[in-house]
Amino acid sequence: RIFWAVTEGAAASALLIAGGADAVRAVQTASILAGLPYTFVLCFLCPALWDVLKQEGGDFNYERPVFTCHLVDPITSEGFTAKRFLAVIKNIFVPFLDIGKAAASQHKSASARVMEYITPAFLFVGWIVLMCLTPAMEFDIWVIGWCLYLGFVADVTRIRGNARAVRGMEGDYITDFCAALVLYPLVATQLAEEVDVNGALVEHQD
């Protein structure tokens, strides 16, 4: 601990002497950017570790219901198909179509079904538009853009959580949120295939 404290202090002092405060800020920014991907990795490692511990303890249900398309199936050799891959590419740019389809399947009312398409479309497109306008604006409009994106993520989290509840799948909203936050094209593909294969996301079907 003492070694690292002295090393970091010496590095910061050297940067201040050589390049001033700007050099220190540049290193701080670089360290944040380098560590950011690991934050998302840890979000998925925690539930994975929990599953492994349940397997070791004999408490893991291998017969539990699961999605027809696992989250990473479209990009892995075992679950890869051209249809899934093309769906992921489409959902990078227009995820609200498949997300809206899955969400709309929960309702019988035409107005509710339309709103399930409009809500994610408004949030996602609004995020893209505001981020594109950021360089031309004099105030931090990007903050509003990221708020819209988090709203989009929350909506996807809701839909995936509802899908799990209807199908009787294990899971939690934290995992749903992490998946929607960083892998929304895969989540959209997963939800759409679940509806295509197993029908609408409703408790009781005729």
N, C-alpha and C positions, 0 to 999 in steps of 0.2 A: 504494500500500500504506500509506504514511504517512497519507494523507488518510482512508482508511477506518478505520485504527486510531484516529486522533484523533476522528473522527465517532462511532464506536461507544463510545469512552471517554466522550465528552461526553454522549451519550445515556444511558448507564448512570449517570453521575454525576447528571444531572438527575433521573432516575427515583428514585435513592436519596434525593436531597434532598427531592423532592416527595412521594413515597409510601412510601419505605422499601424494605426488602427484598421486601415483598409485591408491589410494583409491578414490580420486576425479575423476580421469578418468574413473574408474569402474562405479561410480554413473552416470556420464555423459552418458556413453554408455548405461547403463540400462534405463535411462530416455528416450533416443532416441528410443531404441527398444520398450519401452512400448507405446510411442506415435505414432509410425509408423502406426499401424493398423488404428488408428483414422483418419489419413490423407486420407486413401482410403475411409473410411466411409463418410467423409465430401465431397469427390468428388461426391458421389452419393446423399448425402442429399441436396446439392445445387440445382441440377435440379429437385429433388422431391419437394423441397420447392417452386420452381418456378411454377411447375404444380399445386400445391395446391393453390397458390395465384391466378393463372389464373382461377381455379374453383370458388374460392370465388368471383372473379371479374366478373364472367359470361362470360369469354373470352376463355373458354376451349372447344375444339371441340371433343365431345364424339364420333362422327362418323368418326374421322380421320383414315386414313389407318395405320395399325400396322403390325408388323411382325407376321407370323403365330405362331411362338414360341416366347413367351416373354422371356426375358433374364434369368429369374430365374425359368421358368416353369419346366425344367428338375429336379429341386431339391425341388420343393414345392408340396404339396399334390394335389393342384388343377390341375396342369399341368403335374404331374409326369406320365411317362409311362416307361416301361422297355426299350423300344427302345431308348428313349431320354437319359435315365440314362446311358445306355451302350455307347451311342455316346459321352457323356461327359467324361466318363472314357477313351475311345479311344483318345479323343482330348486332354487329359492331356499330352499324350506321342507323338502323331502324329497329331497335329492340322492342319498341312499344307495340309493334304489330303482333308479335308472338306473346308478349306479356299481356297485352289487351285481350288476345284470344283466350288465354288461360283464365284471366280474371273474369271476362264476360261469361264464361261457361258456368259461373257460380249463380247467375241470375236468370230469371225468366222475363223480367221487365225489360222492354226495349230501351227505355231511357237509361236504366242502370247499366245495361250492356254497353251503350254508347259512351257513358261516362268512364267506364273502365278502359276504354281506348283513349279517350281524350286526356285523362289525367296523366298517365305516363308520357304521352306524346308532348303535352304542354311542358312538363318538367324537364324532359330530356332535350327537346329542341330549344327551350328557353336557356338551358345551361350552355349549349353550343353557341347560340347567338350572342349571349352576353360575354362569353369568353372571347369570341371573335371581335367584339366591339371594344374590349378592354384597352387596346393600344390607342384607340381614337378618343377615349373618354378622359376627362380631367379628374374624375373621382374613381374610387376603387369599386367599380361595377362588378369586378370579378368575385367580390364577396357575395353579392346577390346570386351570381351564377353558381357558385359552389353550394349555396343554400338550396338552390333548385335541384342540383344534383343529389344532395343528401335527401331531399324530399322524394326524388325518383328512387333512390336506394331504399328508403323506408317503404315506399309503395311496393316495390319488388319483394322486400322482406315480408310484408303482409301477405302477399299472394302466395309466396312459397310456404310460409307458415300455415296458411289455410289449406294448401294442397297436402301438406304432411298430416294435418289434423283429419282431413276427410279420408285420406287413404290409410290412416292409422300408423304412420311412420314415426320412428323415434327421431329426436333432434331437438333443437332449441333455436330461439330467435337470434341469439348471438351468432351462431354459425350461419344462419340464413343471411344476416346483415353483412357479415364478412364476405360471404360468397357474392352477394349482390353488389357490394362496394367495389370489388376488384375483378370480378369475373361475370359481370352482368350478361355478356353475350352467351356464355355457357348456361347461365341460369335460365335465360329466355328460351334457349333451345331445349333445355330439360323440361320446362313447364309445357311448352307447346307439344312436345312428343308425348308427354304424359296424358294430355287431353286427347291427342290423336289416337293413342293406343287404347287407353282405358276409359275414355269418355269424360263427360263434364265433371267438374270438381264440386259435386253436390253430395250430400249425405245419403239420400235415397234416390235411386234411379228406377224408372219404370222398366 
